[in-house]
Amino acid sequence: GNSVTQMEGPVTLSEEAFLTINCTYTATGYPSLFWYVQYPGEGLQLLLKATKADDKGSNKGFEATYRKETTSFHLEKGSVQVSDSAVYFCALSGPSSNTGKLIFGQGTTLQVKP
Amino acid sequence: DAGITQSPRHKVTETGTPVTLRCHQTENHRYMYWYRQDPGHGLRLIHYSYGVKDTDKGEVSDGYSVSRSKTEDFLLTLESATSSQTSVYFCAITAGRGGANTEAFFGQGTRLTVV
C-alpha cells in the first residue's frame, strides 16, 4: 500500500542555518504530496503542496520539489528562524482514492536555537 | 481559522468506559475525518465521512465507531476505551468535493488518556 517515510528527528539547528528534511514515498501512480506543520499545542496546517511531478511547492521560505524519479519530496529552507521550531509532517493523498484521505510520515521535530 | 471545534480538548477516562469525541465545523464541508497522532506513527486515519450518514473506515478503525447525523457534526466513539487508545485525536475537513489535491484543515486536537 501507499506509505510515507520521513527522516528521524529531532533536528536541532542554529538560527540562519540551512534546513533539509527528507521525505520519500511509495505509491502507485501520481499522488499529491504535502508538507504540514504543527506548532506546539496546535493542530496541523498546510505548509505547501505539489500535485504533479516536477512541481515545486513553496511558502514562507520553505520549498519542496515533487521528484517522481526518486519518489521524494524533501523540504528545504535556506535560513531557519526560531519561530520555525515545530513538527513537520510529509503526507500524500491519492492517486487511486479521491476522498482527500491523507497518509502521513512519522513527523520530524525541528528545534531552532538562537 | 477553518471553523473547526473539537470537544473536549482534554479527557481522562477509565478503561472499559465509553467515550465520545465531537467535531463541529461551521464551513458546511462535505468531507470530515478523524485521525489519531502517536509518537513514531505520525497521524493515522481512523474513520472519515463523505456526507450525512455516509462514513467509511480508515487504517486504524478497530475499537472506534463514528456517526454523522448533521453536516456540521462528526462524532467519534470509543465503545469501551483501552489504554492503547490513549492518544491525541484530530478532526479534519476538506473543502469542496474532497479530492486528492485538496488542502485539509485540522482542529486543535483532543488529548485522551485512558487509565
Interface residues (C-beta under 8 A of the other chain):
Chain A: V4 Q6 P31 S32 F34 Y36 G41 E42 G43 L44 Q45 L46 K49 T51 F89 A91 S93 G94 P95 S97 N98 T99 G100 K101 L102 I103 F104 G105 Q106 G107
Chain B: I4 Y31 Y33 Y35 G40 H41 G42 L43 R44 L45 Y48 Y50 D56 G58 F90 A92 T94 R97 G98 G99 A100 N101 T102 E103 A104 F105 F106 G107 Q108 G109
